[in-house]
Amino acid sequence: MKQVRPYPQVIVTRKAARSLAAGHPWVYAGEVLDVLPAPTDGRTVVNGDIVDVLEENGTWQGTGLISQESTIRVRIVTRNANDRLDQAFWARKLVWAWEHRRVTMGGRALPGCEPDTNCCRVLFSEADGFPGLVVDRYEDILVAQVGTVGMERLRPVLYPLLLKTLRDAGEDVRWIYERNDGAVRDKEGLPRYKGWWSGDGVDTAPESTRRIIRENGILYDVDFEQSQKTGFFLDQKYNRRAVRELAAGRRVLDCFCHVGPFGLNAAAGGAAYVREVDVSQTALDLAAENARLNHLEDRMAFTCTDVLDYLPELARDKRRLREEGGPFDLIVLDPPAFTKSRNAVAHAAKGYREINYQAMRLLPRGGYLATCSCSHFMTRDLLARAIAEAAHDANVQLKQVEERQQAPDHPILWGVPETHYLDFFIFQLV
């Protein structure tokens, strides 16, 4: 690279360069050979800085953000040597990100319902070129999570630009709430906090963090401050519709239901009965409130228990099964991630195999099973193998109805397996 660039330089190994050339945006601490001052003015690097990444032979590999306390030392944001990471650069990337949502989701709303972009993920970290930044939209509120020091430093730049991008596109967004209270910030040396952002372009903060939102035409009572993640799981939007399309006249068991979105979609789709099951009474209370909001409470019931114990109990005890509203002919399994590390994959596979086996024991021939995993470590093929083994053990055959992933507002970036984390199958037992 002949041009002189204004950023400090990180010199990396050939192994790191090969990984970057293949499309993965991360440089690990053990792959850094040296960190050099900016060639233009001798400025030394500070945590969260923009840096150029060069192979040890001097070949430029990209420009990214450095995290001096993280195992992931540099996250690449561009491989175009003509880019300068100024406001215009970030503004372009924000426009591209919103345009992706508009194109892939803007025309898919259910008849008579709100646009699918009213509640969606606006930024998905590395998949959109904003490493460590997640932003979800809930009607007129944006909920942001910052997990890297580079994005933390850029907040005053990015938030006003994001508001401008959406408003210029005709979207009504008024506030930003920050859920920067996750453990991932500890790895970056960042403090945990949450609260309304009070920078340029936002109205006076609301008194409450609770809002009624609408997804697939269904109302939800969401608390951005207390709920998991940013307040609601948006990635299953279209998978919920797939369950809804199968539900008419069926008796549905929704396991790991959280605040009830799969069960509510099933009930809205004409299910005769829905049993919601979760280990959290708080989540079930919200699920019950959501049922009332949508006038579906007459066909929905709630059980607070551990699903891992509950499914075998129903299989053993027919009386208990009848008390719970069974037999069921559609079962939904939406468990939390059974593994958050590669070392625990084998144990997680046993968990997925077991819950699918127990669900298959409960279903009659002709019944339907919707099942998924939300961990990128549990790859599609590993999940499929666990399900196949469960079917063998349960002595049933599976007819695949659909295979799905996360919604397109959570884009999968090829070459970055961490962005593909949700796999979803629907089967009929034959």
N, C-alpha and C positions, 0 to 999 in steps of 0.2 A: 504494500500500500504506500503510494508515493505522497499522498496529501498529509499535511500535518494537522492533527486533530487536537481539540482543546481539553481532552479528558485524561485523567490519570490512566495508567495502563496496568492490566493484570496479565501476567505471562503464565500460560497454562501448558500442561503436558500434551503430548501427541494424542494420548487416550482421550483427554477432554476435548481436543479439537475434533477427533473423529465423531464423538457423541454430538457435538454442536453441529457438525456438518450433516449429520443424519436427522437433525431437526429438534433434538431435545434442548431446552433452553437453560439447563442448569450446569453450573460448574461447582464441584464440591471442594471443600477446603483442602483436602489431600491432593487435589489436582493443580493447586496454585504453586507455581515455582517462585514468583517474585511479584511485587507490586511497586510500580515506578511512578514518579511524579508526572504531571502533565507536561508534554514536550514543549508547549508554547510558553508557559510562564513558570514552570517548576512547582506548581501547586501540588501539595501532597494530598493523598486521599483521606477523606473522612467517612465515617459510617453512613451508609445510605447514598453515597455519591454515585453519579453517572461515571462509568468506566468503560474504556475500550478493552476488549479481550483479544490477546494475540497469542498464537502458538509460539513455542520457543524459537522457531526459525524466523519469526517476525511476521508471519501471515496473519492478517486481521481476520477475526472470527465473528465479530459482532460487538454491539454496545449494549450494556446492561446496567443493573443496579447492584452495588456491593453491600453485603451484610456481613460485617466483620465478626459478629458473635455467633453466626449461624453455621451449621454444617454445610448448608447450601450457600456457598460463598458469593456467587454471582448468578443473577437471573437475567438472561438476555431479553431485550425488548425490541431490538431491530437487527437485521442483517444487511441493511442497506447503508453503505458507507456514505451516502449523500445526506442521510438524515442528521438533523441536529435536534436534540431532545429539548426543544423549546415549547412554548404554549401552542404554537401552530401544529407541531407534531402530535401532541396529546389531543388537541381538538380534532384532528383528522381521525385518529384512532377511535375516539368516542363516537364520531359520526358513523364510522364503519360498523362499530359494535351495535349501535341502535338500528342501523339499516338492516343488519342481519336479523334482528328480532322482527322488524316490520315486515320483511320479506317472507320469513319462514313461519310467522305466527299471525301476522296481521289480517289474513283472510280466512282463518280457520275457526272463527267463533261459532259456537252452536247457535242455531236459529233463535232469534229473540234475546240473545244473551250479550253480555259485555264483550268488548274486544279482548282477545287473549293476551294482548300486550298490556292490559290494565294491571295485571298481576303477573310479573315475570322477572326472571333474572336479567338484569341490564348489563352487568359485567361479571365474567366468570374467570377471573384471575389469569393464569397463563394462557388459557384458551382464547382470550381476547387481547393478550399482550399487555396486561396490567398485573404483573406477578404479585400475588399476595393481596389483591383487592377484589372483594366480592360485593356487589351491590344488587339488592333485590327491590323491585318496585311493588308497592301495595297501594294501588289507587294513586292518591296524591302525596304519598310518603315514600321516600327512598330510605332503605335500611342498609347501612354500609358496615362491612367488617374489613379491617386492615390487619394483615398478618406479617408484613415485612417492613423493615425500617425505611427502605426506599420509598414505598408507597406512603408511609407515615409522613415523611418529609414533603411529599408532593400533594398531600391533602388540600392545602390552601389553594393550589393551582387547579387540581382536578375537580373538586366539588363545584365551584362556580361554572367551570366549563361543562360539566355534566348537566347541571341545571339548564344552562343555556342551550345545549344540544337538544334536550328533550322539549323545552319550551319552543324553540325554533321549529321543531317538528309538529307543533300543535298539541303537545301533551301537557296536561295540567298536573304539575308537580310543585309542591310548596315547601316541603321540609325534608331534612336529612336527619335520621337518627343513627347514632353510631353504637354498634354492639362490639366494641373492642375489648371484650372481657374474656377471650378464649386463651387457653393454655399455650397455643402456638406462639403467642407474643412473647412468652418467657424465653423461647429459644432465640429471639431476636434482641433480647435485652430491652424490651418495650414494656411500659407499665400497662396494667389492665384498667379499663374504664368503660363507661357507657353513658350516653346522654344525647341530648339534642345538639346538633352542630349549629353554631350561632354566627357563621361567617356571612360573606356577601351573598345576597340573592335569596335569602330565606325569610319567611314571615316570623313573627313572634311565636315561640314554641308553644304547642298545645299543652294543656295541663295534664292530659292523660296519654299513656302509651298504648291504650286499648283502642282498637278500631274494628268496625265491621267491614270486611272485604268480601269480594265476590269472585269466585272461580268456577268455570263451567256452569254459571247460573246459580250456584249454591252459595249461601251466605255463611261466613265464618267469623267468630269472635276471636280476634288475634291480639295478643299482648306482645309488643315488640321488645319490651324490657325483660319479661320473665320467661317467655317461651324459648324452646330450643332454637339453636342457630339464629336466623334473623326473624323468627316468629312463625314460620310456616314452611312446609316442604313443597316447593313449587315444581320440582323436577319430575313428579309423577302426573302432571296435569293430563297428558293424553293417555297414559296408562289407566288412569281412573275412568276416562271415557270408554276405554275398551271393556273394562269391567261393567260399566253402566249398560253397554250394548248387549251384554249377556244376561242381565239380571232379571228381566221381566218374568214374573211369576215364580221366581226361585227363592229358596230359603238359603240365606247367605250367612256364612261365618267369616267375620273380618278379624283376623288375628294381628296383634301388634298394631292396633288401630290408631294409636295416638289420639288426635282430636277428631277422628272419624271420617276423613275425606273419602276413603274407598267405600265405606258403608253408606255414607250419605249419597254418593253417586249411584250405588246399587239401589237404594231406596227411591231416589229420584227417577231411576230407570224402570221402576215398576216391580221391584222385588216384593215378594209376599211378606217377608220377614227378614230382619237383619239383627244378628247378635254381634255386638262389638266387644272385643276382649283386649285388655291392656293391663300391664302391671302397675301403672300409675293411676291412682284415683284422681289426681289433679287433671290428667289428660282426659280421663273418662267424664269428669264433671264438665269439661269444655265440650266434649263430644255430645253429651246430653243437651247442653245449651245450644249447640249448633243444630241438633235435631229439632229442638223447639223453634229456633229461628226460621227453619225451613218447613215447619208444620209437617214433619215426618216422624214425630215421636211416637205415633200410634203403631208404627211398624218396626220400631227399633228398641233393643234392650241392651243392657251393659253389664259386663262382668269384670271385676277387678281381680286378676290372678296372673300367675306366671304361665304363659302359653306353653312352655316346655313341660309343665306338669299337667296343664289343662287338657291338651289333646290326648295323651294316653289315658287320662281319666275318662273322657268321653268314649273312647274306644272300648274300655273295659266295662263301663257301667251304662247300659242302655236306658235305665231310668233317669240317670243324670243327663244323658243326651237329650231325652225328651223334655226334661225340665228346662234345658237351655234353648229349646226351640227346634231341636233337630228332629229327624235326620236333615242334614244340609246337603244341597246339591250344587253349591258353589262356595268354595273356600278361598280366601285371599290370605296370603302370607307375605307381609311386608316388614320383616324383622329389622332391627337396627344392625349396623355392621358387626358381624361376629368376629372380625379381625381388623385391627388397624396397623398391623405390621406383617411383614413377609414371614417372620418366624412362626406366627400362629396360624398359618394357612391350613395346615393339616388338621388342627383342632377345629378350626372354623368349618372345614368341609364336613366333618362329622356332625356338627350342629345343623348345617343345612340339610344334610342327608336325613337326620333324625326328624326334623320338623316336617319335611316333605313326606317321609314315610308315614308318620302319624296322620297327616292330613289325608293321604291316599287311603289309609285304612278306614277313614270315616266316610269317604265318598262312595256312592253307588256307581255301578257301571253307567256311563252316560253323564256323570257329574263332571263339573269343571273345576280346575285348579289354576289360580293365578298366583305366581310365586316369583320372588326376586331376591337379588342381593345388591347392597349399596356400598360395597367395598371394592376399590380397584385392585386390591391384592387378590380378591376372590374373582379371578377372571371369568369371562363367559364360558370358556371350556371347562374350567374347574367346577363351576356351578352346574353346567349341563351334566357333567359326570356324576356329581353328587345326586342330582335329580334322577338320573338313569339308574343309579344303584338303589335309590329309594324305591323306584318302581319295581325293580327286580325283587327286592326284599318283600314288597307288598303284594307281589304276584299280580300286577296289573300292567297293562300296556298303555302307553301314552300316545294320543293323537295330537300333534301340535296344531294349535289354532293360530297363534301369533308369537313372534319373537320381537321384542322391543328394547329400547334403551331409554335414557333420559331425554326429556324434551329438548328441542333445538335451541332454547335459550340457555342451555348448559352444553355448549358445543363440544364435540369430541375432536381434539386436534391430533391428527395422525402423527406419529413419532413421539407423542407425549402420552404414554399409557395412563398416567395419573388423571387425565381428563376424562377417561372412560371408566366410570365407576358404578354405573347402574345397569343391570341386566334384568330383563323382565320377560317371563314366559307365561303363556296361557295354554293349558292342555285340556283335552277331554279324556277321561278314563274310559277305555274300551276293553 
